[in-house]
Amino acid sequence: MANQLDLEEQEQLDQLKHFWKQYGDAITWALIVILGAFASWNFYQYWQRSQATQAAAMFDEVERVVKSADPARIDRVFGDIKSKFGSTTYAQQAGLLVARQYYSAGNAMGAQAALTWVAENASDPGYQALAKLRLASVLMDSKGYDEALKQLAGSYPANFEALVADRKGDILMLQGKKSEALAEYRKAYKSFDESAEYRRLVEVKLNSLGVDPQISDAAATEGKK
């Protein structure tokens, strides 16, 4: 009859039923996992965009409050962005901005606390390095030389190595450790690009200590020949 399956179709149908009976549950669960993962990824992307938008708005608020120079408002808004969006770069930027305001207002402890938070919580190596360099400067001003050197210990991104070496040299000079300071200044001088203005400043420091790095480098090159 026309409405009946022929033998070949019936066999294919039986095979399909057997296959689904054997693997149906596994396929269903695999689809659930795949679709669930896709949905989770989409939600995560949406959440990240939402977090970034809200963090950016709060950073704008931090900028406005910092300009007002109102310590209570600064503390409140900075506390909000740390607690709600602490993992974002906006919070790290806010920490550096707040620290600068605190320091210019004579609140060294507030600046130190803000910079310490960025140094310990920044996910971006650049912001972390910048916070440590500024923190070392704040500690230098308060004569916390050992703590300042401690902040500069460890590894840094390549583009910060010269600045770190120069800052170490400054601290060591303040401690009266001239030979160690010279070693750091030499390292900084060699690490800076020849066209960098900061390299000239390091050269001046070396000159003041009786060292001409250009002559030293020329002598070292001649000795290798």
ROROZA-882347 format. One record per residue (C-alpha): residue number from 1; residue in one letter; y, x, z. Coordinates in steps of 0.02 Angstrom, whole numbers, padded with zeros to 5 digits. Each point is the difference from the previous one (the first is absolute). Layout:
(NUM, A, (Y, X, Z)),
...
***
This chain:
(1, M, (00000, 00000, 00000)),
(2, A, (00175, 00056, -00038)),
(3, N, (00053, -00014, 00183)),
(4, Q, (-00140, 00109, 00062)),
(5, L, (00012, 00186, 00020)),
(6, D, (-00113, 00097, -00115)),
(7, L, (-00120, 00125, 00074)),
(8, E, (00115, 00150, -00028)),
(9, E, (00148, -00083, 00084)),
(10, Q, (-00109, -00056, 00144)),
(11, E, (-00063, 00178, 00023)),
(12, Q, (00177, 00069, 00002)),
(13, L, (00051, -00132, 00127)),
(14, D, (-00148, 00042, 00111)),
(15, Q, (00045, 00185, -00009)),
(16, L, (00180, -00039, 00046)),
(17, K, (-00056, -00105, 00148)),
(18, H, (-00117, 00139, 00057)),
(19, F, (00137, 00131, -00018)),
(20, W, (00127, -00104, 00095)),
(21, K, (-00126, -00040, 00137)),
(22, Q, (-00035, 00186, 00020)),
(23, Y, (00177, 00070, -00018)),
(24, G, (00115, -00149, 00021)),
(25, D, (00046, 00032, 00182)),
(26, A, (00037, 00184, -00034)),
(27, I, (00110, -00044, -00150)),
(28, T, (00093, -00132, 00100)),
(29, W, (00035, 00120, 00143)),
(30, A, (00053, 00137, -00121)),
(31, L, (00124, -00119, -00081)),
(32, I, (00065, -00051, 00171)),
(33, V, (00027, 00183, 00047)),
(34, I, (00084, 00043, -00166)),
(35, L, (00114, -00151, 00002)),
(36, G, (00037, 00027, 00185)),
(37, A, (00047, 00182, -00033)),
(38, F, (00112, -00051, -00145)),
(39, A, (00085, -00132, 00107)),
(40, S, (00022, 00125, 00142)),
(41, W, (00076, 00128, -00119)),
(42, N, (00123, -00129, -00067)),
(43, F, (00046, -00051, 00176)),
(44, Y, (00024, 00182, 00051)),
(45, Q, (00114, 00031, -00150)),
(46, Y, (00100, -00155, 00044)),
(47, W, (00009, 00052, 00183)),
(48, Q, (00061, 00174, -00047)),
(49, R, (00137, -00069, -00112)),
(50, S, (00051, -00121, 00136)),
(51, Q, (00003, 00139, 00131)),
(52, A, (00104, 00112, -00113)),
(53, T, (00125, -00139, -00035)),
(54, Q, (00020, -00043, 00184)),
(55, A, (00009, 00184, 00051)),
(56, A, (00135, 00032, -00131)),
(57, A, (00102, -00146, 00068)),
(58, M, (-00017, 00065, 00177)),
(59, F, (00049, 00176, -00055)),
(60, D, (00160, -00074, -00073)),
(61, E, (00031, -00075, 00171)),
(62, V, (-00028, 00170, 00081)),
(63, E, (00130, 00076, -00118)),
(64, R, (00127, -00134, 00045)),
(65, V, (-00030, 00018, 00186)),
(66, V, (00010, 00191, -00006)),
(67, K, (00172, -00015, -00081)),
(68, S, (00055, -00108, 00147)),
(69, A, (-00048, 00142, 00119)),
(70, D, (-00056, -00128, 00130)),
(71, P, (-00140, 00086, 00100)),
(72, A, (-00076, -00161, 00065)),
(73, R, (-00011, -00078, -00173)),
(74, I, (-00067, 00162, -00074)),
(75, D, (-00136, 00010, 00132)),
(76, R, (-00049, -00182, -00030)),
(77, V, (-00008, 00007, -00190)),
(78, F, (-00086, 00169, -00004)),
(79, G, (-00128, -00065, 00125)),
(80, D, (-00031, -00151, -00112)),
(81, I, (-00032, 00101, -00157)),
(82, K, (-00115, 00119, 00095)),
(83, S, (-00104, -00141, 00074)),
(84, K, (-00011, -00107, -00157)),
(85, F, (00002, 00125, -00142)),
(86, G, (-00036, 00167, 00082)),
(87, S, (-00119, 00057, -00137)),
(88, T, (00128, -00020, -00140)),
(89, T, (00115, 00134, -00068)),
(90, Y, (00146, -00116, 00042)),
(91, A, (-00037, 00022, 00185)),
(92, Q, (-00007, 00188, -00021)),
(93, Q, (00166, 00001, -00093)),
(94, A, (00072, -00109, 00136)),
(95, G, (-00057, 00126, 00132)),
(96, L, (00089, 00143, -00089)),
(97, L, (00157, -00107, -00021)),
(98, V, (00002, -00055, 00181)),
(99, A, (-00030, 00179, 00061)),
(100, R, (00151, 00061, -00100)),
(101, Q, (00109, -00136, 00075)),
(102, Y, (-00060, 00036, 00177)),
(103, Y, (00030, 00187, -00021)),
(104, S, (00175, -00021, -00073)),
(105, A, (00040, -00115, 00147)),
(106, G, (-00056, 00134, 00124)),
(107, N, (-00162, -00087, 00046)),
(108, A, (-00117, 00148, -00021)),
(109, M, (-00141, -00083, 00096)),
(110, G, (00007, -00154, -00111)),
(111, A, (-00001, 00110, -00155)),
(112, Q, (-00147, 00098, 00067)),
(113, A, (-00099, -00159, 00037)),
(114, A, (00032, -00072, -00174)),
(115, L, (-00048, 00162, -00087)),
(116, T, (-00156, 00020, 00108)),
(117, W, (-00055, -00174, -00051)),
(118, V, (00020, 00041, -00185)),
(119, A, (-00087, 00169, 00020)),
(120, E, (-00148, -00082, 00085)),
(121, N, (-00014, -00159, -00104)),
(122, A, (00060, 00041, -00175)),
(123, S, (-00133, -00023, -00133)),
(124, D, (00105, 00095, -00126)),
(125, P, (-00013, 00191, 00024)),
(126, G, (00178, 00022, -00061)),
(127, Y, (00076, -00116, 00129)),
(128, Q, (-00109, 00079, 00134)),
(129, A, (00057, 00175, -00047)),
(130, L, (00183, -00053, -00005)),
(131, A, (-00014, -00081, 00171)),
(132, K, (-00077, 00157, 00074)),
(133, L, (00135, 00111, -00073)),
(134, R, (00138, -00110, 00070)),
(135, L, (-00089, -00016, 00166)),
(136, A, (-00012, 00189, 00011)),
(137, S, (00189, 00010, -00027)),
(138, V, (00033, -00126, 00138)),
(139, L, (-00113, 00097, 00118)),
(140, M, (00086, 00163, -00048)),
(141, D, (00168, -00072, 00050)),
(142, S, (-00070, -00045, 00171)),
(143, K, (-00079, 00175, 00015)),
(144, G, (-00177, -00069, -00011)),
(145, Y, (-00052, 00147, -00107)),
(146, D, (-00186, 00001, 00038)),
(147, E, (-00014, -00187, -00033)),
(148, A, (00100, 00021, -00160)),
(149, L, (-00122, 00134, -00062)),
(150, K, (-00144, -00113, 00049)),
(151, Q, (00070, -00138, -00111)),
(152, L, (00003, 00122, -00147)),
(153, A, (-00179, 00056, 00021)),
(154, G, (-00136, -00054, -00119)),
(155, S, (-00001, -00026, -00187)),
(156, Y, (00140, -00075, -00104)),
(157, P, (00021, -00058, -00180)),
(158, A, (00037, 00149, -00113)),
(159, N, (00181, -00051, -00031)),
(160, F, (00036, 00004, 00188)),
(161, E, (-00077, 00170, 00040)),
(162, A, (00159, 00100, -00032)),
(163, L, (00106, -00117, 00107)),
(164, V, (-00127, 00009, 00142)),
(165, A, (-00004, 00190, -00007)),
(166, D, (00190, 00008, 00004)),
(167, R, (00008, -00118, 00149)),
(168, K, (-00131, 00103, 00091)),
(169, G, (00105, 00154, -00032)),
(170, D, (00152, -00083, 00079)),
(171, I, (-00099, -00049, 00155)),
(172, L, (-00077, 00171, 00019)),
(173, M, (00171, 00082, -00013)),
(174, L, (00063, -00112, 00140)),
(175, Q, (-00148, 00060, 00103)),
(176, G, (00047, 00181, -00035)),
(177, K, (-00157, 00032, -00105)),
(178, K, (00083, 00093, -00142)),
(179, S, (-00154, 00073, -00086)),
(180, E, (-00089, -00168, -00003)),
(181, A, (00158, -00085, -00062)),
(182, L, (00016, 00128, -00140)),
(183, A, (-00178, -00038, -00055)),
(184, E, (00039, -00185, -00011)),
(185, Y, (00163, 00028, -00092)),
(186, R, (-00088, 00113, -00125)),
(187, K, (-00131, -00135, -00026)),
(188, A, (00135, -00130, -00026)),
(189, Y, (00094, 00111, -00123)),
(190, K, (-00156, 00030, -00105)),
(191, S, (-00050, -00184, 00005)),
(192, F, (00166, -00069, -00061)),
(193, D, (00029, -00012, -00186)),
(194, E, (00118, 00136, -00062)),
(195, S, (00126, -00132, -00056)),
(196, A, (00002, -00090, 00168)),
(197, E, (00165, 00007, 00094)),
(198, Y, (-00093, 00002, 00166)),
(199, R, (-00080, 00165, -00051)),
(200, R, (00173, 00079, 00003)),
(201, L, (00024, -00060, 00179)),
(202, V, (-00163, 00081, 00052)),
(203, E, (00055, 00160, -00087)),
(204, V, (00160, -00001, 00103)),
(205, K, (-00104, -00015, 00159)),
(206, L, (-00108, 00147, -00052)),
(207, N, (00154, 00102, -00046)),
(208, S, (00073, -00033, 00173)),
(209, L, (-00158, 00075, 00073)),
(210, G, (00015, 00156, -00107)),
(211, V, (-00123, -00051, -00135)),
(212, D, (00035, -00017, -00186)),
(213, P, (-00145, -00105, -00068)),
(214, Q, (00043, 00041, -00180)),
(215, I, (-00017, 00187, 00031)),
(216, S, (-00158, -00028, 00103)),
(217, D, (-00079, -00103, -00140)),
(218, A, (00049, 00130, -00130)),
(219, A, (-00075, 00139, 00107)),
(220, A, (-00160, -00099, 00025)),
(221, T, (-00016, -00030, -00187)),
(222, E, (00031, 00184, -00037)),
(223, G, (-00132, 00051, 00128)),
(224, K, (-00132, -00104, -00087)),
(225, K, (00024, 00091, -00165)),
***
